Amino acid sequence: MTASDKQFTGSIPELYDTYLVPMIFDQYADDLAARVASMKPQAVLETAAGSGVVPRALAPLLGADSLYVVSDLNQAMLDRAEQMQGADNRIEWRQADALKLPFGDASFDAVVCQYGVMFYPDKVQGFSQARRVLKPGGRYIFNAWDHIGVNEFADVVTEAAAGVFPDDPPRFLARTPHGYHDVEVIKRDLQAAGFSDISIETIDKISPAPSPRHAAIAYCEGTPLRNEIESRDASLLSHVTNLATEAIAKRYGNGPVEAKIQAHVVTASG
């Protein structure tokens, strides 16, 4: 992972939330929210919450007296999340590093994270922090994308960008969002952090987009892939987006398009 992989700045948070969230995050957020809500937790911590996809799904399912702490390292993404959520006195918004959580031991019934652990520079440290703040019997629930080859839009976009920069292809999507996909590695890291009861489900879904261009903008301009492209040649961002649009249209058609996405859903305790 490079430094730019964590830079969700400028127009990226808005484009991410507008374009990418409906395509790939909403369905998995509903799944995570249902899993957490089934525990009937009194106190929930979310780490690496991004633009707030899970809070929008989970908050309506929590009890009236619940505490829901929503945190992220990136203040711009957290601001977007709070703006989209609306007033809710059960939610506390906190800028926080998942590797150095500013919360006491045994504070939460559940810790949840949607597609954030891949960005942790030290996975075991992040998992250890989650375990530290969990109450006895609490659960850590998170998901991580499977290999980029089974996440089709991301794969097509990555190949299109590589064609523009063959000597130094932008590999953000393969390297980071889709770079932590080996279930045995995930299990080993959780065990190293002290978790003993671990289950991992691999779930595939269909990613919809109203057009090939919508999908291309989502990945090229609504993720840190944009940072990689602009660091090579900022004048070529639109060109890469256009080529990605053409590649998606060639494979999936020119109208509304759909492609496979696949991820692991992890539950750990103990």
N, C-alpha and C positions, 0 to 999 in steps of 0.2 A: 504494500500500500504506500502511496506517495502522499505528500502533504496536501496536494490539491484534491485528493479523493474525499476529503472531509469538508471542502469549502462549498457549502450551499449558500451562496451569497448573491447579491444583485437581484436579477429577475428570476433566478433559479427556483427559489421557494414557491413563487406564484405559479410558474409554469409546471413545476413538479406537481403541485396540488391540483391544478386545473387539468392537465393533460395526462400525467402518469398515474395518479391515484385511482381514477375510475377504471383504468386499464388493468392494473395488476395488484393493487393493494386492497381495495374495498372488500373483495370476497374473502380474503384471508383475515382481514380485520374483523369481519363478522364472526368467523370461526374462532379466533382468539378471544373475542369478547364473550362468546357463549361459554367457552371453556372456563374463563375466569369467573364469570357470573355464577356458574353452577356451583362454585365453592362457597357462595354467599359471604364474601370477604367483608370485613369491616374497614380494613386499611389496605390500599393497593398502591404500589409504586410502579410507574412506567419509566423505563430508561430509553434513551435514544428515540424519543417519541416523534421526531420529525415534524411534519406539518399537521399532526394530530388526527390521523386516520382512525386509530384505535379509540381515543377518547370519544369521538363522535359516535362510535358504535357501542362502547362499553358504558359510558356514563348513564345512559337511560336505563341500563339493566341493574345498576347498583342501588342499594338501599338509601333511604332518605338521610340516614345518619352516617353514611360511609365517608371515609376520607380517601381521596384519589389524588396522589401527588404525581404530576406529569412533568417529566424532566427531559432535557436535551442539552448537549454541549453547545449547540449552535443557537444563539439567541435569535437570529433572523427566522429560523424555522419555528422556534418556540413562539415567537410573536405571531407568526402566521397561524399556528395552531390555536392560540388563545383567541385571535380575531375570528376564526371560523367557528369556534365552539359556542360562543355566547356566554352570558352570565350563568354561573353555577357555583354556589357557595361551598359545595363539597370538593371542588377542585382547587388545588394549590399548584401554581406554575413555578417551576424552579429550574434555573440554569444549573446544570450539574454534570460533572464528568462521571460516567458510569464506572470508571476505574478508581475513583476516589469519592464515593458517595458520602455526602454530608449528612448522614442520618445515623441514628443510634442502632446498636445491635438489636435484633429481634423486634423490629418496628412494624413489619408489614406481614399480612396474611398471604399476599401474592405479590410477586414481581413479574412484570410482563414486558416483553420487548418484541416489536415487530420489525424485522429486517434491520436491526441495528448492530447485532453482535459481530457481523462481518467487518464492521468498521473499527472494532476494538483492536488497538495495536498489540495488546496482551490479552488474549481470550481468557486464560486461566485467572488472571487478576480480575477481569470483569465478572467472571462467574463467581469468584470468591467473594467479591463485594455483594453480589446478589444474595449469596447464601448467608453472609453475615447479617444482613438486614432482615432476613426472613425469620418469622416466629417459628418455634417448633411445630412441625406439621405443615408449614407453609409450602407453597409450590412456586417454582420458577418456570414460566411458560414463555417460550419464544419461538420464532421461526427463522429459517435461513433458506435462501434460494438454492435450488439444486444446480447442477452443472449448466453452463450457458448453452450447451448443445441441446438441452431439452427445454429451453426458454427461447422460443423461436424468434420473436421480434428482436430481442436483445442481440441474438446471434447474427441476424441479418444486418442490423445496424452496425455492429462491430466490424463485420466484413466489409461493408460499404466504406466506413471510415478508413479501414486499413488500405483500401485501394487508392485513397487520396494521399496517404502518407506511408508508402510501402517500406521505406527505410526506417521508419520510427512509428509503427502503428499505434494509435491510441487504444489502450487495452483496459480502460477503467472498468467497463462492465464485466469483462471476464475476470479481471484481477481482484476486484473487491466485492461488488454485490454477489457475484457468482463464484467467488474464490474460496468459500468456506462450505463446501458441499459434501465432504467425505464424512459419512455418519460415524465411522469408527474413530476418526479424529475428534469429532464433536463429543462423543462418549468419553474418550480418553481425557479430553480437557475438562469436562464436567467432573469426572472422577478425581482428577488432580486438584480440583477446587473443593472437594469434599462431598460431592453429591453421590449418593449410592443407589437411589431408585430413579432410573432414567428410562423413559420411553420415547421413541422417535417414530413418527408416522410420515410417510412421503405421500403428498397429496398433489394431484394434478388438476388444473382447472383450465378454462378457456379465457383468454385475454381478448376483449373486444375493443375495437376502435372505430369511430365513425368514418375514418378515411385513412389511406396510407400516410398522408401528410401529417395527420394528427399523431400517429404512432411515431413517425420520424422526429417531429418536434419534441415529443415527450422524452425521448432518449437523448437526442442530440443537444437539446437546449434546456431541458428540465432536469438534468443530472450533471454531476461533475465531469462527465464526458466532454461537456462544453469547455471546461477549463483546459482539458488536454488538447482539444482542437485549437482553441485560441492561443495556447502557448506555442503551438507550432506555426500557425498563421491565422490570425484573427479574421482576415479578409475571406477565408475559405469556410467559415461556419455555415453560411447559407448554401454554399456549394455542397458541402457534406450532407446537409439536411435534404437538399434536393436529390442527391444520389441515393440516400437512404429511402426517400419516398418512392423513387423509381424501383428500387430493389424490392421493397415490400409489395408494391403494386404488381410487379412481375410475378411474384410468388403467390399472392393472395387475392389479386384483383383490384379494381379501381373504386369499388363502392365501399360500404362498410366491410371491415376485415376482422378476422379472428385468427388467433394462433395459440399454440399450447404454452402454458406456463406450469412450472412444477417447483415445489418447495417442501422442506422438512418442517414439521411441527414438533417441538421438543417440550416435554414436561419432565421436570426434575425435582426431587425432594430428598430429604435425608441428610 
